[in-house]
């Protein structure tokens, strides 16, 4: 029996929802060992609410990474340095730290303590005040409401692409990149349809060098999305298919996600908006997209539920 069949009560993780959210925070921050991370991933696979929380945190982390470092004026730096210098002096006085002036003759030093202005601790002199000031400004920015803006921003194409990239990256780190392992669309499509009520075309392209490995459910924003996984040589290709809403039909457009080493191609047809992502080279991913689109046109039955 698989861990998911055993249920979450036997995976060693907390049962309280708030405690589980803390575990998800730890997963996103890379603070869990391999066993605990795998257990959390399995719990998320069985709980869409936890998966949505994980996707939200990953998207927020990515958005924060793109926030430009605030400019810090010299006047602000001087004020921060002055505050720290006064604090260092106060601490030195409270601990009774005094200095003996080396220029004073030894005979004048005997029986007396000659105090001079206390020096700031060594950590104070070596501290990067510009970095600290920038952190203070950034903290003020987030406290003023930027965090709410980042978490409630609409699902535009850019944020959707980031979520697709993060989901692909997580799948590469997981024990398996799919929830349902099968090269047969008659198995993968009903599995997706039974869980989220939608399944995209899943043509068999093994003869072209693109073998279907299976599918999984991605949670982007608060919406579950079907994802297919294909293998091309040593590379995995994730294809997320969002049911078309108000988008116009569009030809494939590539986007180089150089920060993650991935290439993403996006297009829209009559039924779905597709996002194909991989670390394969541009020629291979373009070829996959071209063959996928051609296979759907040549065999419309590939898009039927069975």
Secondary structure, 3 states (H helix, E strand, C coil): CCHHHHCHHHCCCCCCHHHHHHHHHHHHCCCCCHHHHHHHHHHHHHCHHHHHHHHHHHHHHHHHHCCCCCCCCHHHHHHHHHHHHHHHHHHHHHCCCCCCCCCCCHHHHCCCCCCCCCCCCHHHHHCCHHHHHHHHHHHHHHHHHHHHHHHHCCCCHHHHHHHHHHHHHHHHHCCCCCCEECCCHHHHHHHHHHHHCCCCCCCCEHHHCEEEEEEEEEEECCEEEEEEEEEECCEEEEEEEEECCCCCCEEEEEEEECCCCEEEEEEECCCEEEEEEECCCHHHHHHHHHHHHHHHHHCHHHHCCC
